[in-house]
C-alpha cells in the first residue's frame, strides 16, 4: 500500500470516530475523546490497527442505529395504542 492509501484509511477512521463521538454524546453524559486525540495516541499504529479501529467504530454505529430503530418502533406502537 502506498502512503496515500494509509492516509486515506486514517482519514476514514477519523470521520468514523467523529460520528461515533457524536452518537455517544447524544446518549450519554460522558463524552468520547476527539478523533484527533485518538489518532495522535495511535499515530504509530499499524495499518491493521487502523482497520480494527474502523471496524470497531462501524460496529458501534450499527448498534446505535439498531437501538434508534427499536426506540422509533416502540414509540410508534405506543402512539398507535394510545389512539385506539
Secondary structure, DSSP 8 states (H G I E B T S, - for coil): --HHHHHHHHHHHHHHHHHHHHHHHHH-SS----HHHHHHHTTT--HHHHHHHHHHHHHHHHHHHHHHHHHHHHHHHHHHHHH-
